[in-house]
Amino acid sequence: FPTRRSSDLWWNRPGRVDMAAYAPADSVVYLEFNSLTDLVRAIEQNQTWTALAPVLGMNPKLLNAWSVSAARAGFAPAQSVALTRAQFALIMVGLNSIEEGDTLRIRPEVALIVETHTSNWRIKSLAAETIKQLAAHAYGQSSCLERDASDVHYVECSSPLNDRKLVGAINGSVVIVGNALRAVDNSLERSEERRVG
């Protein structure tokens, strides 16, 4: 059987992008996180973790180097590929105030932008299902609707008990999840500008 050389795997790995280009210019807060595997490696090297893991009956090594390399190269289930390749940005685009009797409740409008570096056909159903699972975890029972608008696939979930929502948009390799349609759409506009520009 023909085997792949390590250089072939290297060329199949996507490059990093500037996540700030996906965030709306008027974002109040912007946090960027470029690699989940780098975070896990940092935890593995932490002295507290190396001392605590055996006590908890866990392996101090959380990552398998070969599995990570295979996933980054695209030779793994879609979830593993997306998680090892993904870059993240968390934004806050504004604050809403809601009056409840004598109380004023402040709710930030936030969105998580994920550049999966994975093709849309591979990530779309996984992302939609993950958004529904997040809504079920956050709200208990929730009702979710899916719709398409141009090249964007939307998943909108709402709680039957209150006005809380979780909105997701899948556009190419980018997945945006937020608690308000405005936060998602503002980020979506920026990701569209980036793709066209």
Phi, psi and omega per residue, in radians:
F1 nan 2.460 3.084
P2 -1.220 2.510 3.120
T3 -1.993 2.652 3.104
R4 -1.500 2.339 3.042
R5 -1.387 2.749 -3.138
S6 -1.056 -0.540 3.122
S7 -1.169 -0.565 3.087
D8 -1.128 -0.712 3.118
L9 -1.148 -0.683 -3.136
W10 -1.034 -0.747 -3.104
W11 -1.216 -0.343 3.134
N12 -1.476 -0.138 -3.130
R13 -1.475 2.283 3.140
P14 -1.295 2.679 3.068
G15 -1.460 2.903 3.121
R16 -1.389 2.664 3.093
V17 -2.059 2.852 3.071
D18 -1.444 1.807 -3.076
M19 -1.151 -0.417 3.110
A20 -1.075 -0.442 3.129
A21 -1.192 -0.318 3.123
Y22 -1.537 -0.281 -3.044
A23 -1.547 2.431 3.061
P24 -1.049 2.511 -3.095
A25 -1.093 -0.473 -3.103
D26 -1.635 0.335 3.095
S27 -1.061 2.368 3.132
V28 -1.391 -0.646 3.133
V29 -2.320 2.453 3.093
Y30 -2.448 2.125 3.076
L31 -2.202 2.339 -3.094
E32 -2.096 2.466 3.121
F33 -2.445 1.986 -2.951
N34 -1.610 -0.287 -3.087
S35 -2.739 2.066 3.078
L36 -1.178 -0.669 -3.139
T37 -1.170 -0.608 3.082
D38 -1.126 -0.665 3.093
L39 -1.097 -0.801 -3.136
V40 -1.103 -0.703 3.101
R41 -1.075 -0.696 3.114
A42 -1.107 -0.683 3.096
I43 -1.131 -0.740 3.134
E44 -1.019 -0.595 -3.089
Q45 -1.512 -0.114 -3.132
N46 -1.254 2.290 -3.084
Q47 -1.096 -0.643 3.129
T48 -1.102 -0.773 3.136
W49 -1.111 -0.783 -3.114
T50 -1.112 -0.527 3.098
A51 -1.404 -0.615 -3.043
L52 -1.453 -0.589 -3.065
A53 -0.966 -0.837 3.123
P54 -1.095 -0.598 3.113
V55 -1.120 -0.638 3.128
L56 -1.437 -0.059 -3.112
G57 1.314 0.474 -3.116
M58 -1.988 2.685 3.075
N59 -1.339 2.216 3.133
P60 -1.094 -0.445 3.100
K61 -1.522 1.873 -3.090
L62 -1.501 -0.365 -3.076
L63 -2.014 2.553 2.987
N64 -1.842 2.042 -3.033
A65 -0.993 -0.726 -3.128
W66 -1.142 -0.759 3.141
S67 -1.093 -0.705 3.125
V68 -1.123 -0.772 3.136
S69 -1.100 -0.750 3.131
A70 -1.116 -0.734 -3.138
A71 -1.164 -0.754 3.113
R72 -1.070 -0.577 3.138
A73 -1.409 -0.141 3.080
G74 1.716 0.140 -3.109
F75 -1.803 1.094 -3.125
A76 -2.858 2.973 3.058
P77 -0.983 2.668 -3.061
A78 -0.934 -0.703 -3.119
Q79 -1.097 -0.755 3.128
S80 -1.164 -0.736 3.125
V81 -1.051 -0.871 -3.102
A82 -1.083 -0.764 -3.098
L83 -1.173 -0.643 -3.126
T84 -1.361 -0.450 -3.127
R85 -1.603 -0.405 -2.896
A86 -1.129 2.562 2.931
Q87 -2.056 2.565 -3.031
F88 -2.210 2.547 2.976
A89 -2.437 2.303 3.086
L90 -1.913 2.217 -3.119
I91 -2.203 2.686 2.956
M92 -2.145 2.157 -3.076
V93 -1.764 -0.184 3.124
G94 3.033 -3.136 3.126
L95 -2.224 2.359 3.036
N96 -1.884 2.483 3.059
S97 -1.988 2.355 -3.115
I98 -2.211 2.186 3.125
E99 -1.492 2.247 3.053
E100 -2.242 1.618 -3.063
G101 1.136 -2.110 3.125
D102 -1.564 0.039 -3.046
T103 -1.874 2.446 3.051
L104 -1.908 2.006 -3.119
R105 -1.727 2.285 3.135
I106 -1.777 2.244 3.106
R107 -2.182 2.036 3.090
P108 -1.271 2.568 3.027
E109 -1.705 1.943 -3.053
V110 -2.179 2.764 3.056
A111 -2.553 2.523 3.025
L112 -1.870 2.140 -3.142
I113 -1.832 2.206 -3.124
V114 -2.151 2.018 2.984
E115 -1.586 1.849 -3.030
T116 -1.408 -0.328 -3.056
H117 0.964 0.578 -3.116
T118 -2.328 2.441 -3.052
S119 -1.056 2.618 -3.069
N120 -1.038 -0.724 -3.104
W121 -1.096 -0.463 -3.114
R122 -1.534 -0.504 -2.998
I123 -1.774 -0.376 -2.962
K124 -1.016 -0.960 -3.085
S125 -1.182 -0.639 3.103
L126 -1.105 -0.786 -3.138
A127 -1.127 -0.758 -3.141
A128 -1.067 -0.762 3.136
E129 -1.159 -0.668 3.119
T130 -1.129 -0.702 3.110
I131 -1.082 -0.752 3.108
K132 -1.104 -0.706 3.115
Q133 -1.136 -0.691 3.082
L134 -1.067 -0.758 3.138
A135 -1.120 -0.734 3.127
A136 -1.122 -0.667 3.112
H137 -1.185 -0.730 -3.083
A138 -1.319 -0.688 -2.991
Y139 -1.954 -0.011 -2.996
G140 1.318 -2.111 3.095
Q141 -1.341 2.316 3.106
S142 -2.503 2.702 3.087
S143 -1.874 2.315 -3.078
C144 -2.139 2.412 3.066
L145 -2.116 2.478 3.077
E146 -2.013 2.464 3.101
R147 -2.640 2.740 3.090
D148 -1.972 2.418 3.055
A149 -2.405 1.944 -3.022
S150 0.997 -2.174 -3.128
D151 -1.635 0.134 -3.047
V152 -1.826 2.326 3.054
H153 -1.835 2.088 -3.122
Y154 -1.769 2.505 2.970
V155 -2.218 2.043 -3.112
E156 -2.071 2.078 -3.123
C157 -2.055 2.473 3.126
S158 -2.388 2.675 3.122
S159 -1.495 2.380 3.102
P160 -1.301 -0.227 -3.058
L161 -1.587 -0.474 -3.117
N162 -2.639 -2.921 -3.051
D163 -1.608 0.276 -3.112
R164 -1.283 2.471 -3.112
K165 -2.347 2.757 2.968
L166 -2.317 2.117 -3.086
V167 -2.064 2.322 3.094
G168 -2.178 2.552 3.072
A169 -2.338 2.301 3.140
I170 -2.035 2.035 -3.062
N171 -2.337 1.793 -3.071
G172 1.137 -2.181 3.136
S173 -1.631 0.024 -3.085
V174 -1.737 2.321 3.059
V175 -2.085 2.227 3.140
I176 -2.125 2.228 -3.141
V177 -2.219 2.258 -3.137
G178 -2.558 3.004 3.128
N179 -1.690 0.113 3.098
A180 -2.653 2.463 -3.127
L181 -1.047 -0.631 -3.137
R182 -1.060 -0.757 -3.138
A183 -1.107 -0.718 -3.137
V184 -1.203 -0.821 -3.110
D185 -1.132 -0.669 3.094
N186 -1.076 -0.728 3.115
S187 -1.213 -0.630 3.138
L188 -1.123 -0.714 3.092
E189 -1.031 -0.761 -3.137
R190 -1.153 -0.689 -3.139
S191 -1.190 -0.603 3.073
E192 -1.143 -0.761 3.103
E193 -1.043 -0.699 -3.125
R194 -1.151 -0.709 -3.137
R195 -1.181 -0.688 -3.127
V196 -1.312 -0.696 -3.043
G197 -1.350 nan nan
